[in-house]
Amino acid sequence: MTEKLLNIREAAKLLGVSVDTLRRWDKSGKLVAIRKAGGTHRYYTVRDLDMFSSDLIKLVNEWALSAGVISPEFYCSNSAVFQARLMKMQEEMLVAGTGQGLVSLVGAVAGEIGNNSYDHNLGNWPDVPGVFFGYDIHKGVIVLADRGLGILKTLSRVRPSLVTHEEALRVAFTEMISGRAPEKRGNGLKFVRQVIAKNPISLSFQTGDAEVQIAKDSGDVNTTKVKEAMQGCFAIIRF
């Protein structure tokens, strides 16, 4: 019996991402779609989608977009809680057999993204403070999200010329932002990019209506505009 195929809209709903995101993932090879002979439409099997992702992505996407109820299992109300859970994740990775080097690198990337949420929103959370932090070590996925100000509002404090989320996202990953001279600020995501460029880690990062995909062993930063805008930041780390 032939396994039922889902069209791209059904697959996007199941994963909790946009149709545009699935098109980009197909083009980049991150999640390749099935095409019937001679056709151009994209299809997916439920099995492939289950293997690709986990319920974590659906949960974090729903919370990031609607600020609904978040399970205590994933909620880090302050940076101390976040740091404790980050250490727990690294310990679990070591127990699962992940090499010490990769554990340290993945922890550094997740830690930098999570710490940015607290540092840049301190005293200015629009509604729900804190971070959604979940992970599935066996599937090699980590999700982080906040409902903070977002990168555009954060960087426009020191770079008022920034207008779009795409511009702000590109600057965040590629340029040094100066705050109080001679101090250089805003280098956290540049560090993340440098780590990914040399290691088997990939990142999908959205803020507002802009998204960037950084593939493992690559420092290329390609930003795109997405239809479904969100408040704050949403990151998916794969290793």
C-alpha positions in Angstrom: 0.0 0.0 0.0 1.4 3.4 -1.0 2.0 5.8 1.8 -0.2 8.9 1.7 1.5 12.1 0.6 0.8 15.5 2.2 0.9 18.6 0.0 3.1 21.5 1.1 0.3 23.3 3.0 -0.6 20.2 5.0 3.1 19.6 5.7 3.6 23.2 6.8 0.7 23.0 9.2 2.0 19.7 10.6 5.5 21.2 11.3 4.2 24.5 12.5 6.2 26.5 9.9 5.2 28.6 6.9 4.9 27.3 3.3 7.7 29.7 2.3 10.0 28.1 4.9 9.3 24.6 3.4 10.1 25.9 -0.1 13.5 27.3 1.2 14.3 24.1 3.0 13.6 22.1 -0.2 15.8 24.4 -2.3 18.6 24.3 0.2 18.4 20.5 0.7 17.5 20.7 4.4 14.2 19.0 3.9 13.8 17.7 0.3 10.2 17.4 -1.0 8.9 14.6 -3.2 7.8 15.5 -6.7 5.6 13.3 -8.9 6.9 12.4 -12.3 6.9 15.5 -14.5 5.3 17.6 -11.8 6.4 20.7 -9.9 4.2 20.4 -6.8 5.9 19.5 -3.5 4.7 16.5 -1.4 5.9 15.0 1.9 5.3 11.7 3.8 4.3 11.9 7.5 7.2 9.6 8.3 9.7 12.0 6.7 8.3 14.9 8.6 8.3 13.0 11.9 11.9 12.0 11.3 12.9 15.6 10.4 11.3 17.3 13.3 9.8 16.9 16.7 6.8 18.3 18.5 9.2 20.8 20.1 9.1 23.0 17.0 5.3 23.0 16.9 5.1 23.9 20.6 7.6 26.7 20.4 6.1 28.1 17.2 2.6 28.3 18.7 3.9 30.0 21.9 6.1 32.5 19.9 3.2 33.6 17.8 0.4 33.7 20.4 2.0 33.9 23.9 -0.2 31.0 25.0 0.5 28.8 28.0 4.0 27.5 28.2 4.9 24.3 30.1 7.3 24.7 33.1 9.4 22.1 31.4 10.4 24.6 28.7 10.0 28.0 30.4 13.0 29.9 31.7 11.7 32.9 33.5 15.2 34.4 34.1 18.8 33.9 33.1 19.6 31.9 36.2 17.0 29.3 35.3 18.2 29.3 31.7 21.9 28.7 32.7 20.9 25.8 34.9 19.0 24.1 32.1 21.7 24.8 29.6 24.2 23.0 31.9 21.7 20.1 32.3 21.4 19.8 28.5 25.1 19.6 28.1 25.4 16.9 30.8 22.7 14.9 29.0 24.5 15.3 25.7 27.7 13.8 27.2 25.7 10.9 28.7 24.2 10.3 25.3 27.7 9.9 23.8 28.1 13.3 22.1 31.7 14.3 22.0 33.0 16.9 24.5 34.1 19.3 21.8 30.7 19.3 20.1 28.9 19.6 23.4 30.9 22.7 24.3 30.3 24.3 20.9 26.5 23.6 20.8 26.3 24.9 24.4 28.1 28.0 23.4 25.7 28.7 20.5 22.6 28.0 22.5 23.9 30.0 25.4 24.7 33.0 23.3 21.3 33.1 21.7 19.5 32.6 25.0 21.6 35.2 26.9 20.9 37.7 24.1 17.2 37.4 24.9 17.7 38.5 28.5 20.4 41.1 27.9 18.5 42.9 25.1 15.0 42.8 26.8 16.0 43.6 30.4 13.2 45.8 31.8 11.5 46.1 28.3 9.6 42.8 27.8 6.5 43.7 25.8 4.4 40.9 27.4 5.8 37.6 28.6 9.3 37.8 30.0 11.7 34.9 29.6 12.7 32.2 27.1 11.2 29.0 25.7 14.1 26.5 25.8 13.6 22.9 24.7 15.7 20.2 23.1 15.7 16.7 21.8 19.2 15.3 22.0 18.5 12.1 20.1 17.1 14.1 17.2 19.8 16.7 17.5 17.5 19.7 17.8 17.4 22.7 20.1 14.7 25.4 20.1 14.8 28.8 21.7 12.3 31.6 21.5 11.4 34.8 23.2 8.6 37.4 22.9 10.9 40.3 23.3 11.5 43.5 21.3 13.2 41.7 18.4 16.4 42.5 16.7 15.2 45.5 14.6 14.1 47.5 17.7 17.2 46.4 19.6 19.7 47.5 17.0 17.8 50.6 15.9 18.7 52.1 19.3 22.3 52.5 18.1 21.7 52.3 14.3 18.5 54.4 13.6 19.0 54.0 9.9 17.8 50.3 10.0 14.3 50.0 8.7 13.5 46.4 7.9 13.8 43.2 9.9 15.9 41.7 7.1 18.4 44.6 7.3 18.6 44.2 11.1 19.1 40.5 10.9 21.9 40.8 8.3 23.7 43.4 10.4 23.3 41.3 13.6 25.1 38.4 12.0 27.7 40.2 10.0 28.6 43.6 11.5 30.0 44.8 14.8 27.7 47.3 16.5 29.2 49.9 18.7 27.4 51.0 21.8 29.3 53.2 24.2 32.7 54.1 22.7 35.2 52.5 22.8 33.1 49.4 23.8 32.0 47.2 20.9 28.6 45.6 21.4 26.3 43.3 19.5 29.0 40.6 18.7 27.0 37.6 20.1 25.4 36.5 16.8 28.7 37.1 14.9 30.3 34.6 17.3 27.4 32.1 16.6 28.0 32.5 12.9 31.8 31.9 13.3 31.2 28.7 15.3 28.7 27.3 12.7 31.0 28.2 9.8 33.6 25.6 11.1 31.4 22.9 12.7 28.6 20.5 12.1 25.9 22.8 13.4 23.1 24.6 11.5 20.8 27.4 12.5 17.4 28.8 11.5 16.7 32.2 13.1 13.6 34.4 12.7 12.8 37.8 14.0 9.8 39.9 12.8 9.2 38.9 9.2 12.8 38.0 8.4 14.6 34.7 8.6 18.2 33.6 8.1 19.4 30.0 7.4 23.1 29.3 8.2 24.1 25.8 7.1 26.7 23.6 8.9 30.3 24.2 7.9 29.2 27.5 6.2 29.4 31.1 7.2 27.0 32.3 4.5 24.2 34.5 5.8 21.2 34.5 3.5 18.2 36.4 4.8 14.7 36.1 3.4 11.3 37.8 4.1 8.5 35.5 5.5 4.8 36.1 5.4 4.0 35.2 9.0 5.7 37.8 11.2 6.4 37.2 14.8 7.3 39.2 17.9 10.8 38.6 19.4 13.1 35.9 18.1 12.8 32.2 17.3 15.9 29.9 16.7 16.2 26.3 15.7 19.7 24.8 16.2 20.5 21.4 14.7 23.7 19.3 15.4 
